[in-house]
Amino acid sequence: MTTSTAFTLADNWHGGFYELALNLGATSDTRLERALAALAGAVPVPDWYGTRDREPAGQPPVGCTLGSLRRHQHLQGIVTLPGGTPVVCGVVAIREDGGPDWLDFYLPLGALGRAEPRVDAFPFPFEGEGALAHLAWRRPIDDWLAEVGRQVHAAAGFSYGLIGHEVSGERRPADPPPEERRVGLLIPADGGPRYWPATT
């Protein structure tokens, strides 16, 4: 087991979450269940678990279902990043009173930093030539998360998607979006969501 895959290493879960956050629209158990099934099929996570207080070997898998989310609030797993490194990950549904359902797949920055040293102090900005250095490690992850989002959209639809640090709950972006974007965007269009990568 590498340290980036340790459930019980508290530092892995610190620093906030790097997210694919999907605004699914008005509350619907049916849509959320379809979205969860599509997400589970799109990300390389062998099993999902109900607590990070024990390592996977010490607890039974619970599946990536609405019932599991209701019981555990967050589901945790181990995902292989595009570069081949495994890290802990999670999924949560945020259901706003009188608002939309959000589905978030997330990579904790603590674990991500162990797997990818270039994460460094992200999201805190650097000065000068290093100001955009974070895009080098973000882009492969963002592109992968965008493809995951497309697969979820094909199965369940969504109003829009956001990719970046702690982006869940942010308002719908302009369409077309501004040239300078701190987050990646997925905006539904004919033929599937259009992906706008982060630029800053």
Summary of the structure (lengths in Angstrom):
residues: 200
radius of gyration: 16.3
end to end distance: 34.2
largest distance: 48.4
contacts: 626
relative contact order: 0.20
helix: 34%
strand: 25%
